[in-house]
Amino acid sequence: MRVHDPKAPYLLSYKGIPTYPPHETWRVAGTFTPYERPATVTTGAVKEGLEHHHTAVGVIDFEISGVASQLVAFGRADGTLHVLFTDATSGVTTYPACRSLPVAAPAADGTVTLDFNRAANLPCSFTDFATCPVAPAENRLTVAVEAGEKNPR
């Protein structure tokens, strides 16, 4: 059971989630390539001994800051995609475990837009009681994605 205390000191002093200023640079085009069959990707969790199971439906290839990159994408029932990733800011200015990036359903030719300005924290960045997944090893970008939400702690 988790207790919600509306008078908790953290909530009373909450000033919002720190973010990088949005910039068009962080909206990049990509190409989604679906897998023949969805695959289960197992990741660890921020809580030792737990794991999460995700349905990977394909990969997204793109270039960011001059670096060719690829991310494994998880599927959603409505056809949209979901990516968990880390980058060179993880553990420095952003939450170390991962950030989440929603991606609209691919166009017929596989084109997608990755808008890293929308990179968001998972609940574990706010509380030690959440059991969030960590990003899969394949989704660790080497560049610093200075976009989206920063570490709120």
ChimeraX attribute file (.defattr): number of C-alpha atoms within 10 A of each C-alpha:
attribute: neighborCount
match mode: 1-to-1
recipient: residues
	/A:1	3
	/A:2	6
	/A:3	5
	/A:4	7
	/A:5	9
	/A:6	9
	/A:7	9
	/A:8	9
	/A:9	9
	/A:10	11
	/A:11	11
	/A:12	9
	/A:13	9
	/A:14	9
	/A:15	9
	/A:16	8
	/A:17	14
	/A:18	14
	/A:19	19
	/A:20	14
	/A:21	10
	/A:22	15
	/A:23	13
	/A:24	10
	/A:25	12
	/A:26	18
	/A:27	16
	/A:28	15
	/A:29	16
	/A:30	21
	/A:31	18
	/A:32	26
	/A:33	17
	/A:34	16
	/A:35	11
	/A:36	8
	/A:37	9
	/A:38	14
	/A:39	14
	/A:40	13
	/A:41	14
	/A:42	16
	/A:43	16
	/A:44	18
	/A:45	18
	/A:46	19
	/A:47	15
	/A:48	8
	/A:49	7
	/A:50	12
	/A:51	16
	/A:52	14
	/A:53	12
	/A:54	17
	/A:55	15
	/A:56	22
	/A:57	22
	/A:58	19
	/A:59	19
	/A:60	23
	/A:61	16
	/A:62	19
	/A:63	12
	/A:64	20
	/A:65	12
	/A:66	8
	/A:67	11
	/A:68	10
	/A:69	17
	/A:70	19
	/A:71	21
	/A:72	26
	/A:73	26
	/A:74	22
	/A:75	19
	/A:76	14
	/A:77	6
	/A:78	8
	/A:79	11
	/A:80	14
	/A:81	23
	/A:82	19
	/A:83	23
	/A:84	25
	/A:85	24
	/A:86	26
	/A:87	19
	/A:88	16
	/A:89	19
	/A:90	20
	/A:91	14
	/A:92	11
	/A:93	18
	/A:94	28
	/A:95	22
	/A:96	20
	/A:97	22
	/A:98	28
	/A:99	27
	/A:100	19
	/A:101	20
	/A:102	20
	/A:103	20
	/A:104	15
	/A:105	18
	/A:106	19
	/A:107	11
	/A:108	8
	/A:109	9
	/A:110	13
	/A:111	17
	/A:112	21
	/A:113	19
	/A:114	22
	/A:115	21
	/A:116	24
	/A:117	21
	/A:118	19
	/A:119	23
	/A:120	23
	/A:121	23
	/A:122	19
	/A:123	12
	/A:124	18
	/A:125	22
	/A:126	15
	/A:127	10
	/A:128	11
	/A:129	12
	/A:130	15
	/A:131	18
	/A:132	21
	/A:133	23
	/A:134	23
	/A:135	22
	/A:136	20
	/A:137	12
	/A:138	13
	/A:139	19
	/A:140	18
	/A:141	20
	/A:142	13
	/A:143	15
	/A:144	14
	/A:145	20
	/A:146	21
	/A:147	23
	/A:148	24
	/A:149	22
	/A:150	23
	/A:151	20
	/A:152	16
	/A:153	11
